[in-house]
Amino acid sequence: MTLADSPLSRRLLLGAGATLLAAPAIAQTPWPNRPIRLVVPFGPGGSTDVLARLLTEQMAPRLGQPFVIENRPGAGATLGTGLVADAAPDGYTVLLSAISAFSVGSTLYRGRITWDPVRSFAHVGMIQSGYYALMAHNGAPYRNPAELAAAARARPGIAYATSGVGSLPHLFMLRFAQQAQIELQHIPYRGGAQAVNDVVAGVVPVTLDGIASSVALMREGRIRGIGITGPTRQALFPDMPTFVESGFPGLVAEGWAGMAMPAATPRPIQDRFAAVLKEVLELPSIVARYAQLAIDPGTRFGDAAQAFVAQEVETWRPLVLASGATVD
């Protein structure tokens, strides 16, 4: 009896055949077949966290799996961003990407991060664009950016709160202070919601944060909106002046957020996720909710989203370097 005819050889061949038969079954396992982890690189309650929960509530039934929201704030949103860059590229870890990490943090924290804002991620879709609101405690004496600048000239060191060192609000306020030739004191928080809450309470007099998370507070009169970073006034708050009209030309900043996966995530998974995201963003109920939050739904998906983020990184890099902002 030859080796090929032996019982051992037959068992090995049968085992190999079973493995080959099983391989296609594994490869064809539909995605998703378990919950999807969505990492939000900010604390709960902020504008990006609000959008994450709003959208995943609608995406979950369309994908057939729930989302698990994981808030991982810190280091200008680069901490949570790095967790996703290092995650398995299997479609089960998604990032709520934000301008703070990609356009600002990737430059500000250079040398401290191991990921690249473009090459390390598949940017599957943009979810929103909008502006930031400068908000003051109701007892503060200033009602627009010019009055805040005048107050800071008279009393240097007025404090302002942001969602953290390296966030776009931090960078914007540095540019504002440079243009106005004033001295302000930065109070970094681990999320925009905490910063806003402390301004409402009077702990800090001023904050700059994405407008979406504070629309209700401003409407209820619990905090005063005194400036908007857009080129024109916001329709929901027509009495809130822009920085430009307050005497600071060119001081405009539009924020954005998206969803991204590790770069090596299979393209079919990216495409299905993007298709569902696009479908949800076009729902009348979502469009109406976005309007109430004073922001616009995202319109770029797949390759268009990837190209947009790459362009934003290059646009902001020289501005970050020129600002003199540091993380120390």
C-alpha positions as a Python dict, from the first residue, in 0.01 Angstrom:
ca = {
    (1, 'M'): (0, 0, 0),
    (2, 'T'): (142, 338, -97),
    (3, 'L'): (131, 648, 121),
    (4, 'A'): (-138, 794, -108),
    (5, 'D'): (-359, 493, -40),
    (6, 'S'): (-306, 495, 336),
    (7, 'P'): (-589, 580, 583),
    (8, 'L'): (-382, 873, 711),
    (9, 'S'): (-351, 1015, 360),
    (10, 'R'): (-724, 981, 303),
    (11, 'R'): (-796, 1161, 632),
    (12, 'L'): (-559, 1445, 536),
    (13, 'L'): (-722, 1481, 195),
    (14, 'L'): (-1069, 1479, 347),
    (15, 'G'): (-962, 1738, 600),
    (16, 'A'): (-818, 1960, 328),
    (17, 'G'): (-1136, 1925, 125),
    (18, 'A'): (-1349, 2021, 423),
    (19, 'T'): (-1132, 2328, 478),
    (20, 'L'): (-1168, 2435, 116),
    (21, 'L'): (-1543, 2390, 133),
    (22, 'A'): (-1561, 2592, 454),
    (23, 'A'): (-1348, 2882, 326),
    (24, 'P'): (-1607, 3024, 83),
    (25, 'A'): (-1872, 3002, 355),
    (26, 'I'): (-1656, 3212, 587),
    (27, 'A'): (-1570, 3460, 313),
    (28, 'Q'): (-1935, 3500, 225),
    (29, 'T'): (-2051, 3570, 581),
    (30, 'P'): (-2270, 3877, 538),
    (31, 'W'): (-2169, 4207, 691),
    (32, 'P'): (-2273, 4312, 944),
    (33, 'N'): (-2355, 4011, 1161),
    (34, 'R'): (-2279, 4171, 1499),
    (35, 'P'): (-2301, 4518, 1660),
    (36, 'I'): (-2094, 4803, 1513),
    (37, 'R'): (-1876, 5012, 1741),
    (38, 'L'): (-1884, 5386, 1666),
    (39, 'V'): (-1605, 5581, 1836),
    (40, 'V'): (-1686, 5946, 1905),
    (41, 'P'): (-1362, 6131, 1996),
    (42, 'F'): (-1548, 6379, 2219),
    (43, 'G'): (-1741, 6360, 2543),
    (44, 'P'): (-2115, 6281, 2546),
    (45, 'G'): (-2362, 6560, 2479),
    (46, 'G'): (-2154, 6764, 2234),
    (47, 'S'): (-2258, 6846, 1878),
    (48, 'T'): (-2082, 6547, 1717),
    (49, 'D'): (-2217, 6310, 1981),
    (50, 'V'): (-2570, 6438, 1918),
    (51, 'L'): (-2534, 6368, 1545),
    (52, 'A'): (-2382, 6024, 1604),
    (53, 'R'): (-2682, 5913, 1805),
    (54, 'L'): (-2932, 6076, 1570),
    (55, 'L'): (-2793, 5901, 1261),
    (56, 'T'): (-2716, 5559, 1407),
    (57, 'E'): (-3070, 5534, 1540),
    (58, 'Q'): (-3183, 5535, 1176),
    (59, 'M'): (-2891, 5336, 1033),
    (60, 'A'): (-2918, 5044, 1274),
    (61, 'P'): (-3247, 4897, 1142),
    (62, 'R'): (-3129, 4941, 783),
    (63, 'L'): (-2809, 4749, 851),
    (64, 'G'): (-2978, 4498, 1078),
    (65, 'Q'): (-2737, 4553, 1368),
    (66, 'P'): (-2722, 4801, 1658),
    (67, 'F'): (-2448, 5058, 1706),
    (68, 'V'): (-2252, 5084, 2029),
    (69, 'I'): (-2146, 5446, 2086),
    (70, 'E'): (-1809, 5478, 2259),
    (71, 'N'): (-1703, 5827, 2368),
    (72, 'R'): (-1323, 5854, 2377),
    (73, 'P'): (-1229, 6222, 2420),
    (74, 'G'): (-880, 6361, 2463),
    (75, 'A'): (-581, 6516, 2288),
    (76, 'G'): (-783, 6733, 2052),
    (77, 'A'): (-991, 6435, 1934),
    (78, 'T'): (-675, 6254, 1820),
    (79, 'L'): (-699, 5991, 2095),
    (80, 'G'): (-1026, 5835, 1982),
    (81, 'T'): (-923, 5883, 1620),
    (82, 'G'): (-607, 5680, 1677),
    (83, 'L'): (-804, 5394, 1830),
    (84, 'V'): (-994, 5350, 1504),
    (85, 'A'): (-680, 5380, 1290),
    (86, 'D'): (-539, 5081, 1483),
    (87, 'A'): (-861, 4877, 1482),
    (88, 'A'): (-923, 4567, 1272),
    (89, 'P'): (-1037, 4668, 920),
    (90, 'D'): (-1346, 4450, 931),
    (91, 'G'): (-1625, 4709, 927),
    (92, 'Y'): (-1707, 4672, 1295),
    (93, 'T'): (-1517, 4979, 1418),
    (94, 'V'): (-1620, 5317, 1276),
    (95, 'L'): (-1502, 5668, 1362),
    (96, 'L'): (-1710, 5982, 1393),
    (97, 'S'): (-1445, 6189, 1217),
    (98, 'A'): (-1414, 6558, 1299),
    (99, 'I'): (-1231, 6858, 1164),
    (100, 'S'): (-1064, 6904, 1504),
    (101, 'A'): (-868, 6579, 1467),
    (102, 'F'): (-805, 6573, 1095),
    (103, 'S'): (-758, 6934, 990),
    (104, 'V'): (-609, 7067, 1315),
    (105, 'G'): (-499, 6783, 1542),
    (106, 'S'): (-309, 6592, 1275),
    (107, 'T'): (-74, 6892, 1244),
    (108, 'L'): (-81, 7015, 1602),
    (109, 'Y'): (-5, 6670, 1746),
    (110, 'R'): (246, 6572, 1476),
    (111, 'G'): (517, 6358, 1631),
    (112, 'R'): (274, 6229, 1894),
    (113, 'I'): (39, 6037, 1667),
    (114, 'T'): (112, 5731, 1455),
    (115, 'W'): (-172, 5766, 1205),
    (116, 'D'): (-205, 5969, 887),
    (117, 'P'): (-527, 6167, 835),
    (118, 'V'): (-565, 6044, 477),
    (119, 'R'): (-370, 5719, 431),
    (120, 'S'): (-484, 5557, 757),
    (121, 'F'): (-857, 5595, 691),
    (122, 'A'): (-1132, 5523, 444),
    (123, 'H'): (-1351, 5832, 471),
    (124, 'V'): (-1685, 5676, 377),
    (125, 'G'): (-1905, 5982, 406),
    (126, 'M'): (-1945, 6334, 540),
    (127, 'I'): (-2237, 6378, 779),
    (128, 'Q'): (-2256, 6753, 836),
    (129, 'S'): (-2118, 7098, 781),
    (130, 'G'): (-2192, 7399, 994),
    (131, 'Y'): (-2049, 7689, 1189),
    (132, 'Y'): (-1947, 7761, 1544),
    (133, 'A'): (-2122, 7990, 1788),
    (134, 'L'): (-1947, 8224, 2031),
    (135, 'M'): (-2162, 8211, 2342),
    (136, 'A'): (-2149, 8404, 2667),
    (137, 'H'): (-2294, 8370, 3015),
    (138, 'N'): (-2612, 8575, 3047),
    (139, 'G'): (-2445, 8796, 3305),
    (140, 'A'): (-2147, 8880, 3083),
    (141, 'P'): (-2140, 9242, 2959),
    (142, 'Y'): (-2048, 9171, 2595),
    (143, 'R'): (-2299, 9100, 2317),
    (144, 'N'): (-2074, 9063, 2012),
    (145, 'P'): (-1710, 8980, 1930),
    (146, 'A'): (-1611, 9347, 1916),
    (147, 'E'): (-1738, 9408, 2271),
    (148, 'L'): (-1554, 9096, 2393),
    (149, 'A'): (-1233, 9229, 2235),
    (150, 'A'): (-1284, 9570, 2398),
    (151, 'A'): (-1341, 9407, 2736),
    (152, 'A'): (-1024, 9197, 2696),
    (153, 'R'): (-821, 9509, 2617),
    (154, 'A'): (-947, 9669, 2936),
    (155, 'R'): (-903, 9351, 3139),
    (156, 'P'): (-657, 9107, 2977),
    (157, 'G'): (-698, 8735, 3043),
    (158, 'I'): (-1074, 8686, 3001),
    (159, 'A'): (-1129, 8310, 3000),
    (160, 'Y'): (-1293, 8111, 2725),
    (161, 'A'): (-1380, 7741, 2722),
    (162, 'T'): (-1347, 7495, 2432),
    (163, 'S'): (-1374, 7122, 2374),
    (164, 'G'): (-999, 7088, 2421),
    (165, 'V'): (-646, 7183, 2325),
    (166, 'G'): (-606, 7149, 1951),
    (167, 'S'): (-975, 7168, 1874),
    (168, 'L'): (-1087, 7397, 1594),
    (169, 'P'): (-1261, 7629, 1846),
    (170, 'H'): (-926, 7661, 2024),
    (171, 'L'): (-746, 7746, 1700),
    (172, 'F'): (-1018, 7991, 1597),
    (173, 'M'): (-1004, 8176, 1928),
    (174, 'L'): (-624, 8201, 1898),
    (175, 'R'): (-671, 8363, 1556),
    (176, 'F'): (-935, 8595, 1700),
    (177, 'A'): (-702, 8702, 1982),
    (178, 'Q'): (-419, 8762, 1733),
    (179, 'Q'): (-636, 8976, 1503),
    (180, 'A'): (-785, 9170, 1794),
    (181, 'Q'): (-444, 9202, 1964),
    (182, 'I'): (-583, 9088, 2296),
    (183, 'E'): (-493, 8832, 2561),
    (184, 'L'): (-743, 8556, 2641),
    (185, 'Q'): (-710, 8259, 2876),
    (186, 'H'): (-793, 7918, 2727),
    (187, 'I'): (-981, 7671, 2951),
    (188, 'P'): (-980, 7331, 2775),
    (189, 'Y'): (-1249, 7074, 2851),
    (190, 'R'): (-1288, 6710, 2743),
    (191, 'G'): (-1595, 6793, 2538),
    (192, 'G'): (-1802, 7083, 2413),
    (193, 'A'): (-2104, 6999, 2627),
    (194, 'Q'): (-1905, 7038, 2950),
    (195, 'A'): (-1765, 7369, 2830),
    (196, 'V'): (-2110, 7503, 2742),
    (197, 'N'): (-2260, 7386, 3071),
    (198, 'D'): (-1994, 7573, 3267),
    (199, 'V'): (-2066, 7892, 3073),
    (200, 'V'): (-2437, 7853, 3148),
    (201, 'A'): (-2343, 7816, 3516),
    (202, 'G'): (-2112, 8118, 3507),
    (203, 'V'): (-1794, 7922, 3580),
    (204, 'V'): (-1639, 8051, 3255),
    (205, 'P'): (-1774, 8362, 3079),
    (206, 'V'): (-1738, 8255, 2715),
    (207, 'T'): (-1718, 7946, 2492),
    (208, 'L'): (-1694, 7867, 2123),
    (209, 'D'): (-1865, 7542, 2020),
    (210, 'G'): (-2049, 7384, 1730),
    (211, 'I'): (-2387, 7552, 1708),
    (212, 'A'): (-2586, 7227, 1686),
    (213, 'S'): (-2549, 7128, 2051),
    (214, 'S'): (-2655, 7468, 2188),
    (215, 'V'): (-2952, 7569, 1971),
    (216, 'A'): (-3202, 7480, 2245),
    (217, 'L'): (-3002, 7660, 2514),
    (218, 'M'): (-2989, 7979, 2308),
    (219, 'R'): (-3357, 7961, 2218),
    (220, 'E'): (-3448, 7911, 2585),
    (221, 'G'): (-3236, 8210, 2684),
    (222, 'R'): (-3007, 8005, 2907),
    (223, 'I'): (-2697, 8121, 2719),
    (224, 'R'): (-2640, 8419, 2490),
    (225, 'G'): (-2512, 8374, 2137),
    (226, 'I'): (-2283, 8669, 2060),
    (227, 'G'): (-2108, 8563, 1738),
    (228, 'I'): (-2113, 8315, 1451),
    (229, 'T'): (-1809, 8195, 1254),
    (230, 'G'): (-1996, 8191, 920),
    (231, 'P'): (-1960, 8446, 640),
    (232, 'T'): (-2320, 8560, 695),
    (233, 'R'): (-2567, 8554, 983),
    (234, 'Q'): (-2752, 8234, 1069),
    (235, 'A'): (-3121, 8226, 974),
    (236, 'L'): (-3227, 8074, 1308),
    (237, 'F'): (-3043, 8345, 1503),
    (238, 'P'): (-3056, 8663, 1290),
    (239, 'D'): (-2946, 8884, 1580),
    (240, 'M'): (-2615, 8698, 1620),
    (241, 'P'): (-2345, 8895, 1430),
    (242, 'T'): (-2057, 8741, 1239),
    (243, 'F'): (-1694, 8799, 1332),
    (244, 'V'): (-1643, 8955, 989),
    (245, 'E'): (-1904, 9226, 1040),
    (246, 'S'): (-1767, 9282, 1391),
    (247, 'G'): (-1442, 9407, 1243),
    (248, 'F'): (-1241, 9086, 1191),
    (249, 'P'): (-1212, 9027, 815),
    (250, 'G'): (-1142, 8674, 702),
    (251, 'L'): (-1223, 8526, 1041),
    (252, 'V'): (-1452, 8250, 916),
    (253, 'A'): (-1450, 7881, 1006),
    (254, 'E'): (-1681, 7605, 890),
    (255, 'G'): (-1680, 7283, 1085),
    (256, 'W'): (-1749, 6940, 944),
    (257, 'A'): (-1784, 6581, 1059),
    (258, 'G'): (-1797, 6249, 882),
    (259, 'M'): (-1767, 5876, 931),
    (260, 'A'): (-1450, 5681, 859),
    (261, 'M'): (-1316, 5327, 884),
    (262, 'P'): (-963, 5185, 896),
    (263, 'A'): (-811, 5220, 548),
    (264, 'A'): (-792, 4847, 471),
    (265, 'T'): (-1164, 4789, 529),
    (266, 'P'): (-1299, 4599, 222),
    (267, 'R'): (-1454, 4832, -34),
    (268, 'P'): (-1789, 4646, -47),
    (269, 'I'): (-1833, 4713, 325),
    (270, 'Q'): (-1741, 5079, 279),
    (271, 'D'): (-1985, 5113, -9),
    (272, 'R'): (-2274, 4954, 176),
    (273, 'F'): (-2214, 5170, 484),
    (274, 'A'): (-2194, 5483, 266),
    (275, 'A'): (-2515, 5393, 83),
    (276, 'V'): (-2706, 5353, 409),
    (277, 'L'): (-2558, 5674, 548),
    (278, 'K'): (-2661, 5864, 235),
    (279, 'E'): (-3013, 5719, 254),
    (280, 'V'): (-3051, 5827, 616),
    (281, 'L'): (-2916, 6177, 553),
    (282, 'E'): (-3181, 6225, 285),
    (283, 'L'): (-3473, 6125, 510),
    (284, 'P'): (-3718, 6416, 548),
    (285, 'S'): (-3713, 6374, 927),
    (286, 'I'): (-3333, 6399, 934),
    (287, 'V'): (-3327, 6698, 699),
    (288, 'A'): (-3581, 6873, 921),
    (289, 'R'): (-3383, 6791, 1235),
    (290, 'Y'): (-3064, 6926, 1080),
    (291, 'A'): (-3244, 7249, 998),
    (292, 'Q'): (-3348, 7277, 1363),
    (293, 'L'): (-2983, 7233, 1463),
    (294, 'A'): (-2870, 7506, 1218),
    (295, 'I'): (-2642, 7269, 1022),
    (296, 'D'): (-2640, 7111, 675),
    (297, 'P'): (-2637, 6736, 598),
    (298, 'G'): (-2323, 6595, 437),
    (299, 'T'): (-2324, 6544, 61),
    (300, 'R'): (-1988, 6372, -6),
    (301, 'F'): (-1943, 5996, 4),
    (302, 'G'): (-1673, 5744, -91),
    (303, 'D'): (-1400, 5891, -310),
    (304, 'A'): (-1549, 6240, -288),
    (305, 'A'): (-1532, 6228, 94),
    (306, 'Q'): (-1174, 6101, 82),
    (307, 'A'): (-1069, 6383, -149),
    (308, 'F'): (-1246, 6643, 64),
    (309, 'V'): (-1064, 6542, 382),
    (310, 'A'): (-729, 6540, 201),
    (311, 'Q'): (-794, 6893, 77),
    (312, 'E'): (-901, 7014, 422),
    (313, 'V'): (-582, 6880, 581),
    (314, 'E'): (-369, 7075, 333),
    (315, 'T'): (-583, 7390, 370),
    (316, 'W'): (-555, 7402, 750),
    (317, 'R'): (-195, 7284, 797),
    (318, 'P'): (-32, 7624, 728),
    (319, 'L'): (-295, 7801, 937),
    (320, 'V'): (-228, 7572, 1233),
    (321, 'L'): (147, 7626, 1202),
    (322, 'A'): (109, 8001, 1165),
    (323, 'S'): (-120, 8025, 1469),
    (324, 'G'): (156, 7932, 1710),
    (325, 'A'): (-78, 7689, 1886),
    (326, 'T'): (95, 7423, 2093),
    (327, 'V'): (-22, 7123, 2296),
    (328, 'D'): (215, 7198, 2588),
}
